[in-house]
Amino acid sequence: MASQTEQEFAEFDNNNVWTEVYQRLKNEASLLTLGDEFSTKISRDPQNRRKNRYRDVSPYDHTRVVLCGESDYINASMVDVPEADRKYILTQGPLDQTMSDFWQMAWEQRSRAIVMLNRVVEKGAVKCAQYWPLGAEFGCEDDMFFPECGLKVSLKGEQSFSNFTVRTLLMTHIERGEKREILHFHYTTWPDFGVPSSPNAFLLFLHVIRKTGSLDINVGPSIVHCSAGIGRSGTFCLVDSCLMIVEKKNSLQAINVREALIRMRSCRMGLIQTADQLRFSYMAILQGAHAILAGAGLESVSTQPNHFEGPPPPLRSSSLHQPATTETPQAVAAAGPHSHTSYENQQSVSTEDLLAEMDDGPPPPLFPKKGHDNKQLRGQVLHRQAGSSRWEDDEDEEFDTLINKDENGTDSEEEAKAVELRHRIREERKKQTLEQLRKMKERQRRSERWRPYKKFYRPSIYFGLAVLVGVAGVLVYKYLM
């Protein structure tokens, strides 16, 4: 007998009612969060507003992550799913002025992993600060210093796959000399407000993270972020937690996807931003659950056919309430980090633009490495023992198979040509992205240079306007007399 989740997916798909289902779910979640206990008052304090990337995405006061020290605010929420033995920190992509807070949170919460689901620049707009060191290979430093929180972050290693990159970072407490390793899992082919082309690559990404033990309940909560920390981040946490319940109970009957999402939305507003993301969550949960219940595990999905083939519904353009603003992503980028628009308005991209980007094939990692060979990873096993601070060497056939799947796919000549073409496209996009970042940083520097003078010019402008109004009033009075 088909499970409730399978029946719901078939019904919603056959009747093409995902938009209606998503809207009902969103309305139900909104009604449940109308009480005073779901206040976002702290995020609206004047000293905290500049720390929010989008003015319509705020953490609830009762689940916000509280930092130690005088300034304790960060736009981050603790999402606890006890039935899945999971605890996540969902947060926005760091701003330039909140990178120190981000790393302070990672240190204080003893997080073992950061899951990044966006690229730094998407559709010409900065969606996240470059908060980790790129390394000497890209002409940058291997270390970044954050004196506000007393931490140094160092890049120790990096491995690139088709759809994601895994980095090993080292956090060092400058005063105490204490060191902690943290893994950075960066999914690079998930479009904002969109979905991956199929669940297989995403489930392989999830499998790699799980094998490290970074999501386990006996370590600090993993930090999950995209740009706003609600759409792609919510999708990741919903899929992972539902699959954990299936694994624990050994049954698909043990989960109710919609109820699980509504409960998670009581921890952070707006989780899962579109009907497409909800549909993709169902697809990934069912695909992953079938692999788990068959005993093959998530690592097997890359060789299995997709049971839910067919194009997803068209991309949506909005989900939260429409803001009263006409700012464009280009205007926001030019104005610098203190000009925060709403999350919805940042997504004002035409369908034609999205289709054009999709026609070029999946976007590459932000800074792909030249001549990188995944074979260097062979002999390393991705799982960590509790308390271990580094990846351990092992003759692990399962990991060899995992690398081969991601690396080879097929052995055909056409595939080799396609890989070569993708490498050329990646190199070109790398150059374009670096140039975009350079221009945006220059605009930001100009904005920063102007900011100190604003307080001097503004009173003069007001005084000048007052004089002009006074003179005009006198002239009008004399004219009328």
HELIX and SHEET records of a PDB file:
HELIX    1   1 GLN A    4  ASN A   15  1                                  12    
HELIX    2   2 TRP A   18  LEU A   32  1                                  15    
HELIX    3   3 ASP A   36  PHE A   38  5                                   3    
HELIX    4   4 ILE A   42  ARG A   44  5                                   3    
HELIX    5   5 PRO A   46  ARG A   49  1                                   4    
HELIX    6   6 PRO A   82  ALA A   84  5                                   3    
HELIX    7   7 ASP A   96  THR A   98  5                                   3    
HELIX    8   8 MET A   99  GLU A  108  1                                  10    
HELIX    9   9 ALA A  136  PHE A  138  5                                   3    
HELIX   10  10 PRO A  199  LYS A  211  1                                  13    
HELIX   11  11 GLY A  231  LYS A  249  1                                  19    
HELIX   12  12 LEU A  252  ALA A  254  5                                   3    
HELIX   13  13 VAL A  257  ARG A  265  1                                   9    
HELIX   14  14 ALA A  275  LEU A  293  1                                  19    
HELIX   15  15 LEU A  298  THR A  303  5                                   6    
HELIX   16  16 PRO A  329  ALA A  335  1                                   7    
HELIX   17  17 ASN A  345  GLN A  347  5                                   3    
HELIX   18  18 THR A  351  ASP A  359  1                                   9    
HELIX   19  19 ASN A  374  LEU A  377  5                                   4    
HELIX   20  20 GLU A  397  GLU A  407  1                                  11    
HELIX   21  21 GLU A  413  LEU A  480  1                                  68    
SHEET    1   A 8 ALA A  76  VAL A  81  0                                        
SHEET    2   A 8 ARG A  86  THR A  91 -1                                        
SHEET    3   A 8 SER A 222  HIS A 225  1                                        
SHEET    4   A 8 ALA A 113  MET A 116  1                                        
SHEET    5   A 8 LYS A 179  TYR A 187  1                                        
SHEET    6   A 8 PHE A 164  HIS A 173 -1                                        
SHEET    7   A 8 LEU A 151  SER A 160 -1                                        
SHEET    8   A 8 ASP A 143  PHE A 146 -1                                        
SHEET    1   B 2 VAL A 121  GLU A 122  0                                        
SHEET    2   B 2 ALA A 125  VAL A 126 -1                                        
SHEET    1   C 2 GLN A 380  VAL A 381  0                                        
SHEET    2   C 2 GLU A 392  ASP A 393 -1                                        
END                                                                             
